[in-house]
């Protein structure tokens, strides 16, 4: 398990809530604890390398585009932001390099 798993779990939950709110099937008030969970998980991450930063930035951009949809703003870039997030997530979460973060987690 790498340092981003808690963050990844929190962001996926928040993204799910944002999509539900955009569809009108969830209360906007449900977004507050989900957002706080993302911020809390992110605050625990230290020592970001370039791919880590790209993942965090892509996640923030995707969340912002979904938030804009919830707020009734343009949804033009949601698919583009989602694709960029998926690529960055795959590099950091799914294809995490052996020996890098994995060795760190095993040592902890």
OpenMM code with the backbone's topology and positions (N, CA, C; nanometers):
from openmm import Vec3, app, unit

residues = "UNK UNK UNK UNK UNK UNK UNK UNK UNK UNK UNK UNK UNK UNK UNK UNK UNK UNK UNK UNK UNK UNK UNK UNK UNK UNK UNK UNK UNK UNK UNK UNK UNK UNK UNK UNK UNK UNK UNK UNK UNK UNK UNK UNK UNK UNK UNK UNK UNK UNK UNK UNK UNK UNK UNK UNK UNK UNK UNK UNK UNK UNK UNK UNK UNK UNK UNK UNK UNK UNK UNK UNK UNK UNK UNK UNK UNK UNK UNK UNK UNK UNK UNK UNK UNK UNK UNK UNK UNK UNK UNK UNK UNK UNK UNK UNK UNK UNK UNK UNK UNK UNK UNK UNK UNK UNK UNK UNK".split()
positions = [
    Vec3(0.0854, -0.1174, 0.0000),
    Vec3(0.0000, 0.0000, 0.0000),
    Vec3(0.0898, 0.1236, 0.0000),
    Vec3(0.0697, 0.2139, -0.0955),
    Vec3(0.1544, 0.3325, -0.0972),
    Vec3(0.0881, 0.4497, -0.0254),
    Vec3(0.1615, 0.5567, -0.0131),
    Vec3(0.1168, 0.6714, 0.0662),
    Vec3(-0.0097, 0.7373, 0.0123),
    Vec3(-0.0482, 0.7046, -0.1088),
    Vec3(-0.1637, 0.7686, -0.1692),
    Vec3(-0.2926, 0.6890, -0.1569),
    Vec3(-0.2914, 0.5715, -0.1006),
    Vec3(-0.4133, 0.4914, -0.0971),
    Vec3(-0.5262, 0.5580, -0.0172),
    Vec3(-0.4953, 0.6163, 0.0956),
    Vec3(-0.5993, 0.6847, 0.1735),
    Vec3(-0.6524, 0.8051, 0.0949),
    Vec3(-0.5611, 0.8799, 0.0336),
    Vec3(-0.5995, 0.9950, -0.0489),
    Vec3(-0.6843, 0.9481, -0.1673),
    Vec3(-0.6426, 0.8408, -0.2322),
    Vec3(-0.7155, 0.7877, -0.3464),
    Vec3(-0.8568, 0.7447, -0.3062),
    Vec3(-0.8682, 0.6763, -0.1945),
    Vec3(-0.9990, 0.6339, -0.1446),
    Vec3(-1.0878, 0.7551, -0.1167),
    Vec3(-1.0310, 0.8573, -0.0520),
    Vec3(-1.1081, 0.9785, -0.0197),
    Vec3(-1.1497, 1.0527, -0.1461),
    Vec3(-1.0584, 1.0643, -0.2435),
    Vec3(-1.0931, 1.1381, -0.3649),
    Vec3(-1.1984, 1.0641, -0.4465),
    Vec3(-1.1886, 0.9323, -0.4527),
    Vec3(-1.2903, 0.8574, -0.5270),
    Vec3(-1.4271, 0.8733, -0.4619),
    Vec3(-1.4321, 0.8757, -0.3297),
    Vec3(-1.5585, 0.8989, -0.2608),
    Vec3(-1.6139, 1.0378, -0.2873),
    Vec3(-1.5248, 1.1367, -0.2853),
    Vec3(-1.5659, 1.2750, -0.3106),
    Vec3(-1.6131, 1.2912, -0.4551),
    Vec3(-1.5390, 1.2327, -0.5477),
    Vec3(-1.5778, 1.2392, -0.6891),
    Vec3(-1.7146, 1.1747, -0.7090),
    Vec3(-1.7374, 1.0630, -0.6441),
    Vec3(-1.8671, 0.9963, -0.6532),
    Vec3(-1.9786, 1.0867, -0.6007),
    Vec3(-1.9540, 1.1506, -0.4859),
    Vec3(-2.0536, 1.2422, -0.4285),
    Vec3(-2.0787, 1.3616, -0.5210),
    Vec3(-1.9712, 1.4141, -0.5820),
    Vec3(-1.9869, 1.5266, -0.6749),
    Vec3(-2.0719, 1.4864, -0.7947),
    Vec3(-2.0473, 1.3681, -0.8483),
    Vec3(-2.1270, 1.3199, -0.9622),
    Vec3(-2.2736, 1.3045, -0.9223),
    Vec3(-2.2980, 1.2495, -0.8036),
    Vec3(-2.4357, 1.2339, -0.7559),
    Vec3(-2.5024, 1.3695, -0.7362),
    Vec3(-2.4291, 1.4654, -0.6820),
    Vec3(-2.4846, 1.5999, -0.6622),
    Vec3(-2.5142, 1.6662, -0.7962),
    Vec3(-2.4271, 1.6444, -0.8943),
    Vec3(-2.4489, 1.7012, -1.0274),
    Vec3(-2.5734, 1.6419, -1.0927),
    Vec3(-2.5994, 1.5156, -1.0637),
    Vec3(-2.7178, 1.4478, -1.1177),
    Vec3(-2.8434, 1.4780, -1.0373),
    Vec3(-2.8259, 1.5394, -0.9204),
    Vec3(-2.9388, 1.5719, -0.8355),
    Vec3(-2.9818, 1.4581, -0.7447),
    Vec3(-2.8980, 1.3551, -0.7311),
    Vec3(-2.9347, 1.2405, -0.6480),
    Vec3(-2.8692, 1.2429, -0.5101),
    Vec3(-2.7924, 1.3471, -0.4819),
    Vec3(-2.7292, 1.3609, -0.3503),
    Vec3(-2.7410, 1.5052, -0.3051),
    Vec3(-2.7456, 1.5234, -0.1766),
    Vec3(-2.7537, 1.6567, -0.1182),
    Vec3(-2.6152, 1.7218, -0.1220),
    Vec3(-2.6111, 1.8482, -0.1559),
    Vec3(-2.4847, 1.9215, -0.1626),
    Vec3(-2.4159, 1.9236, -0.0259),
    Vec3(-2.4916, 1.9171, 0.0813),
    Vec3(-2.4338, 1.9155, 0.2160),
    Vec3(-2.3470, 1.7914, 0.2389),
    Vec3(-2.3727, 1.6841, 0.1641),
    Vec3(-2.2917, 1.5630, 0.1754),
    Vec3(-2.1499, 1.5829, 0.1230),
    Vec3(-2.1294, 1.6893, 0.0477),
    Vec3(-1.9977, 1.7161, -0.0097),
    Vec3(-1.8977, 1.7663, 0.0943),
    Vec3(-1.9466, 1.8288, 0.1989),
    Vec3(-1.8573, 1.8898, 0.2983),
    Vec3(-1.7694, 1.7862, 0.3680),
    Vec3(-1.8255, 1.6799, 0.4263),
    Vec3(-1.7372, 1.5814, 0.4895),
    Vec3(-1.6475, 1.5091, 0.3895),
    Vec3(-1.6963, 1.4876, 0.2682),
    Vec3(-1.6145, 1.4211, 0.1665),
    Vec3(-1.4958, 1.5083, 0.1280),
    Vec3(-1.5192, 1.6374, 0.1140),
    Vec3(-1.4111, 1.7313, 0.0833),
    Vec3(-1.3098, 1.7372, 0.1975),
    Vec3(-1.3596, 1.7397, 0.3197),
    Vec3(-1.2710, 1.7431, 0.4365),
    Vec3(-1.1849, 1.6172, 0.4437),
    Vec3(-1.2409, 1.5046, 0.4075),
    Vec3(-1.1664, 1.3793, 0.4074),
    Vec3(-1.0519, 1.3837, 0.3071),
    Vec3(-1.0766, 1.4417, 0.1903),
    Vec3(-0.9718, 1.4560, 0.0888),
    Vec3(-0.8606, 1.5457, 0.1412),
    Vec3(-0.8969, 1.6590, 0.1985),
    Vec3(-0.7965, 1.7521, 0.2501),
    Vec3(-0.7161, 1.6895, 0.3632),
    Vec3(-0.7817, 1.6153, 0.4496),
    Vec3(-0.7138, 1.5488, 0.5600),
    Vec3(-0.6139, 1.4456, 0.5083),
    Vec3(-0.6557, 1.3653, 0.4130),
    Vec3(-0.5668, 1.2634, 0.3564),
    Vec3(-0.4483, 1.3270, 0.2845),
    Vec3(-0.4730, 1.4354, 0.2125),
    Vec3(-0.3648, 1.5039, 0.1415),
    Vec3(-0.2649, 1.5649, 0.2388),
    Vec3(-0.3121, 1.6144, 0.3513),
    Vec3(-0.2221, 1.6781, 0.4480),
    Vec3(-0.1234, 1.5795, 0.5092),
    Vec3(-0.1537, 1.4510, 0.5027),
    Vec3(-0.0654, 1.3491, 0.5591),
    Vec3(0.0440, 1.3037, 0.4626),
    Vec3(0.0345, 1.3447, 0.3363),
    Vec3(0.1313, 1.3007, 0.2364),
    Vec3(0.2516, 1.3948, 0.2382),
    Vec3(0.3683, 1.3354, 0.2426),
    Vec3(0.4936, 1.4115, 0.2432),
    Vec3(0.5781, 1.3707, 0.1226),
    Vec3(0.6736, 1.4517, 0.0885),
    Vec3(0.7742, 1.4182, -0.0129),
    Vec3(0.7131, 1.3785, -0.1474),
    Vec3(0.6532, 1.4744, -0.2144),
    Vec3(0.5933, 1.4477, -0.3447),
    Vec3(0.6992, 1.4547, -0.4543),
    Vec3(0.7070, 1.3516, -0.5368),
    Vec3(0.7932, 1.3581, -0.6539),
    Vec3(0.7100, 1.4151, -0.7694),
    Vec3(0.7670, 1.4206, -0.8879),
    Vec3(0.6986, 1.4824, -1.0023),
    Vec3(0.5680, 1.4106, -1.0359),
    Vec3(0.5695, 1.2779, -1.0421),
    Vec3(0.4466, 1.2051, -1.0742),
    Vec3(0.3414, 1.2229, -0.9657),
    Vec3(0.3860, 1.2285, -0.8401),
    Vec3(0.2926, 1.2507, -0.7296),
    Vec3(0.2245, 1.3866, -0.7449),
    Vec3(0.3039, 1.4890, -0.7745),
    Vec3(0.2477, 1.6239, -0.7928),
    Vec3(0.1499, 1.6264, -0.9091),
    Vec3(0.1852, 1.5591, -1.0175),
    Vec3(0.0963, 1.5543, -1.1334),
    Vec3(-0.0366, 1.4877, -1.0970),
    Vec3(-0.0298, 1.3836, -1.0160),
    Vec3(-0.1514, 1.3140, -0.9718),
    Vec3(-0.2375, 1.4056, -0.8852),
    Vec3(-0.1763, 1.4731, -0.7893),
    Vec3(-0.2499, 1.5637, -0.7012),
    Vec3(-0.3102, 1.6788, -0.7825),
    Vec3(-0.2337, 1.7343, -0.8765),
    Vec3(-0.2841, 1.8439, -0.9594),
    Vec3(-0.3973, 1.7976, -1.0510),
    Vec3(-0.3833, 1.6785, -1.1107),
    Vec3(-0.4891, 1.6259, -1.1978),
    Vec3(-0.6153, 1.5964, -1.1179),
    Vec3(-0.5981, 1.5461, -0.9966),
    Vec3(-0.7129, 1.5191, -0.9098),
    Vec3(-0.7843, 1.6490, -0.8753),
    Vec3(-0.7080, 1.7508, -0.8379),
    Vec3(-0.7672, 1.8805, -0.8029),
    Vec3(-0.8406, 1.9415, -0.9226),
    Vec3(-0.7822, 1.9310, -1.0411),
    Vec3(-0.8464, 1.9862, -1.1608),
    Vec3(-0.9767, 1.9130, -1.1928),
    Vec3(-0.9759, 1.7822, -1.1783),
    Vec3(-1.0968, 1.7028, -1.2045),
    Vec3(-1.2053, 1.7355, -1.1021),
    Vec3(-1.1679, 1.7432, -0.9763),
    Vec3(-1.2636, 1.7781, -0.8714),
    Vec3(-1.3206, 1.9167, -0.8943),
    Vec3(-1.2362, 2.0112, -0.9353),
    Vec3(-1.2837, 2.1472, -0.9618),
    Vec3(-1.3835, 2.1479, -1.0780),
    Vec3(-1.3545, 2.0712, -1.1825),
    Vec3(-1.4472, 2.0692, -1.2965),
    Vec3(-1.5818, 2.0079, -1.2557),
    Vec3(-1.5785, 1.9046, -1.1711),
    Vec3(-1.7044, 1.8475, -1.1217),
    Vec3(-1.7762, 1.9450, -1.0290),
    Vec3(-1.7010, 2.0173, -0.9474),
    Vec3(-1.7611, 2.1185, -0.8593),
    Vec3(-1.8293, 2.2268, -0.9411),
    Vec3(-1.7662, 2.2648, -1.0517),
    Vec3(-1.8270, 2.3647, -1.1397),
    Vec3(-1.9608, 2.3162, -1.1939),
    Vec3(-1.9684, 2.1880, -1.2271),
    Vec3(-2.0941, 2.1311, -1.2764),
    Vec3(-2.2004, 2.1393, -1.1672),
    Vec3(-2.1624, 2.1047, -1.0444),
    Vec3(-2.2568, 2.1100, -0.9325),
    Vec3(-2.3062, 2.2526, -0.9121),
    Vec3(-2.2182, 2.3499, -0.9340),
    Vec3(-2.2533, 2.4905, -0.9164),
    Vec3(-2.3272, 2.5473, -1.0372),
    Vec3(-2.3480, 2.4656, -1.1403),
    Vec3(-2.4229, 2.5104, -1.2574),
    Vec3(-2.3386, 2.5786, -1.3620),
    Vec3(-2.2087, 2.5625, -1.3544),
    Vec3(-2.1189, 2.6227, -1.4539),
    Vec3(-2.0943, 2.5245, -1.5676),
    Vec3(-2.0172, 2.5689, -1.6645),
    Vec3(-1.9880, 2.4893, -1.7834),
    Vec3(-1.9232, 2.3553, -1.7492),
    Vec3(-1.9644, 2.2512, -1.8220),
    Vec3(-1.9119, 2.1163, -1.8012),
    Vec3(-1.8278, 2.0718, -1.9199),
    Vec3(-1.7759, 2.1661, -1.9963),
    Vec3(-1.7048, 2.1345, -2.1195),
    Vec3(-1.5810, 2.0478, -2.0994),
    Vec3(-1.5069, 2.0683, -1.9913),
    Vec3(-1.3790, 1.9998, -1.9756),
    Vec3(-1.3821, 1.8814, -1.8790),
    Vec3(-1.4968, 1.8422, -1.8320),
    Vec3(-1.5046, 1.7341, -1.7336),
    Vec3(-1.4435, 1.6054, -1.7888),
    Vec3(-1.4788, 1.5667, -1.9099),
    Vec3(-1.4254, 1.4429, -1.9677),
    Vec3(-1.2741, 1.4511, -1.9858),
    Vec3(-1.2263, 1.5655, -2.0282),
    Vec3(-1.0820, 1.5861, -2.0460),
    Vec3(-1.0093, 1.5765, -1.9117),
    Vec3(-1.0642, 1.6399, -1.8107),
    Vec3(-1.0038, 1.6366, -1.6763),
    Vec3(-1.0087, 1.4957, -1.6182),
    Vec3(-1.1190, 1.4248, -1.6438),
    Vec3(-1.1300, 1.2875, -1.5950),
    Vec3(-1.0245, 1.1984, -1.6604),
    Vec3(-1.0020, 1.2156, -1.7889),
    Vec3(-0.9016, 1.1353, -1.8590),
    Vec3(-0.7611, 1.1638, -1.8052),
    Vec3(-0.7299, 1.2914, -1.7833),
    Vec3(-0.5990, 1.3277, -1.7286),
    Vec3(-0.5817, 1.2712, -1.5879),
    Vec3(-0.6869, 1.2759, -1.5083),
    Vec3(-0.6833, 1.2198, -1.3727),
    Vec3(-0.6603, 1.0695, -1.3776),
    Vec3(-0.7291, 1.0003, -1.4669),
    Vec3(-0.7163, 0.8545, -1.4773),
    Vec3(-0.5740, 0.8139, -1.5141),
    Vec3(-0.5124, 0.8881, -1.6056),
    Vec3(-0.3743, 0.8581, -1.6460),
    Vec3(-0.2786, 0.8815, -1.5297),
    Vec3(-0.2910, 0.9950, -1.4628),
    Vec3(-0.2027, 1.0261, -1.3499),
    Vec3(-0.2245, 0.9279, -1.2358),
    Vec3(-0.3482, 0.8927, -1.2099),
    Vec3(-0.3804, 0.7970, -1.1033),
    Vec3(-0.3199, 0.6603, -1.1331),
    Vec3(-0.3304, 0.6187, -1.2572),
    Vec3(-0.2756, 0.4885, -1.2949),
    Vec3(-0.1250, 0.4838, -1.2685),
    Vec3(-0.0540, 0.5919, -1.3018),
    Vec3(0.0908, 0.5949, -1.2806),
    Vec3(0.1284, 0.5868, -1.1336),
    Vec3(0.0537, 0.6549, -1.0488),
    Vec3(0.0903, 0.6652, -0.9074),
    Vec3(0.0296, 0.5532, -0.8233),
    Vec3(-0.0935, 0.5158, -0.8501),
    Vec3(-0.1628, 0.4168, -0.7671),
    Vec3(-0.1484, 0.2755, -0.8237),
    Vec3(-0.1806, 0.2574, -0.9483),
    Vec3(-0.1860, 0.1245, -1.0067),
    Vec3(-0.0475, 0.0723, -1.0449),
    Vec3(0.0314, 0.1573, -1.1107),
    Vec3(0.1618, 0.1144, -1.1602),
    Vec3(0.2755, 0.1677, -1.0735),
    Vec3(0.2538, 0.1816, -0.9450),
    Vec3(0.3571, 0.2354, -0.8552),
    Vec3(0.4860, 0.1563, -0.8725),
    Vec3(0.5976, 0.2272, -0.8914),
    Vec3(0.7243, 0.1584, -0.9173),
    Vec3(0.7697, 0.0724, -0.7993),
    Vec3(0.8173, -0.0449, -0.8313),
    Vec3(0.8695, -0.1361, -0.7300),
    Vec3(1.0015, -0.0795, -0.6793),
    Vec3(1.0166, -0.0798, -0.5473),
    Vec3(1.1398, -0.0292, -0.4880),
    Vec3(1.1283, 0.1149, -0.4446),
    Vec3(1.0465, 0.1931, -0.5126),
    Vec3(1.0293, 0.3336, -0.4762),
    Vec3(0.9407, 0.3458, -0.3550),
    Vec3(0.8158, 0.3761, -0.3772),
    Vec3(0.7214, 0.3912, -0.2670),
    Vec3(0.6982, 0.2586, -0.1950),
    Vec3(0.6999, 0.1481, -0.2687),
    Vec3(0.6745, 0.0192, -0.2049),
    Vec3(0.7792, -0.0137, -0.1006),
    Vec3(0.9050, 0.0149, -0.1298),
    Vec3(1.0105, -0.0112, -0.0316),
    Vec3(0.9919, 0.0775, 0.0904),
    Vec3(0.9497, 0.2002, 0.0698),
    Vec3(0.9233, 0.2921, 0.1799),
    Vec3(0.8128, 0.2380, 0.2692),
    Vec3(0.7056, 0.1901, 0.2088),
    Vec3(0.5934, 0.1385, 0.2854),
    Vec3(0.6298, 0.0110, 0.3610),
    Vec3(0.7114, -0.0723, 0.3005),
    Vec3(0.7513, -0.1945, 0.3680),
    Vec3(0.8405, -0.1649, 0.4863),
    Vec3(0.9234, -0.0597, 0.4747),
    Vec3(1.0123, -0.0231, 0.5837),
    Vec3(0.9336, 0.0339, 0.7010),
    Vec3(0.8215, 0.0983, 0.6716),
    Vec3(0.7393, 0.1583, 0.7770),
    Vec3(0.6667, 0.0507, 0.8473),
] * unit.nanometer
topology = app.Topology()
chain = topology.addChain("A")
for resn in residues:
    res = topology.addResidue(resn, chain)
    for name in ("N", "CA", "C"):
        topology.addAtom(name, app.Element.getBySymbol(name[0]), res)
